[in-house]
Amino acid sequence: MKKRNCVALAAIAILLMAALLFTGCDPMDISGLAGKTPDNAPNMGTLRLNIGGSNARTIMPNALDNEFDSYKFTLKDNTTKENIPGYIGLPITFDGSIGEIEVPEGTYTVQIDAQIDDVIAATGTADDVTITDQGGTANITLNVIRSGSGTGTFSWEINLPAGINALETAKLEIYNLAGTALHDPQPSQPDLITANEGTMALPTGYYRVVITMGKEKHQSRVITEILHIYQGMTSSYTPALTTPLVRNIFDVIYFLNEDDQNPEEEEHETIQVNWNAMITHPTPPSRISEGFAFLGWFTSPTDDTTEWNITTRVYNDIKLYAQWDEVVLPELEVNITFAIPGDIFDGLAFDQPNYSISLSDIGNGLTINITTNEDDWDSTTWELSYGGIDPVDLTSVTHTKTTLELDAILTAGISEDPPILEYTVTVIILKDGYTYGGSFIVTITQ
């Protein structure tokens, strides 16, 4: 079988040689084809990468700060939409913001992932990047995507107005937004700053920053948008304060308005409010005992349609006036009774304020009782004083809401040298928000 094959092959070779000689062609030199395969290697070009900063309108870390510790490079074919093998998450280094890598010719989407501690912290892409044998360029802006759970750094450098060399009355306020919403911010303690640049460590999260420079009631104020703090990264801010300083703190003056002819005769209180802030009213005085109920704070002393709305924000100095409603006081009849053993004196009134008692009667005990035409009242305050000095401490004296026993304290006063012979007793009764009271004098006779 092998012999037949060899004979057949030899016959074919002889026929081929004969054909070549018959046609007059030179025989083909095939000696050089031994061991050769087609060259399928692609043409290559240099891809130049330009990395830009963070793409955000808010204060975020800047990719040019070189805070990322590594970069990964991925190449995707625009036609097949498939990543190119060998160029998926390929480590790459940058000289500042510029890097280069050799890639096959073609049109691609280029992606750069920047990492901190082996976790992607920022990413950026460039579409339709064409590479030829002359190379190509991809301009990529990194977007920070990771906040982390640790701390980052906020740095600021304030551009001062002309003629101002230092921040002598400036403060920095940080408002924690707990997200991206600007409602219900929680302010931190404002820090006074005396240098126009500095840094501050903050937990990762979202903040609003307010930088204020002021003199008296005038301020120059810069409010940022949202400050993003990312773990292990620095978010930088360079504001410019304005000059001249603008009025930014306003006075809110409260008048009691007790005199219709002169509503500003008595000032109750003055508070200062920042521009665009809302007012927290002071506590109004009580005039119930005078027969007047407080209605509210108004921008007019007489027009009851001008009550201040507490949600209104302040942009200038303001005068507010208390308005009052006259009320009819209930008639409360007060009866004061002095009692010593074997003797009672009824009907002592505040318009008949003097009562004398002998020293011997005190020895038998002295009690003052109060009754009214009401079944009960809210509270009673007793006070005892002598010689125009502060009230005597009644802690050790037996007293209730309706009764005061004076014999012990009067006896002690008589024993002093010189003896105390005149005492002022004051009683104040509170009923349904109305106050009644008065004083009377007890004189000791020896």
Summary of the structure (lengths in Angstrom):
residues: 446
radius of gyration: 47.7
end to end distance: 165.3
largest distance: 172.6
contacts: 1220
relative contact order: 0.08
helix: 10%
strand: 47%
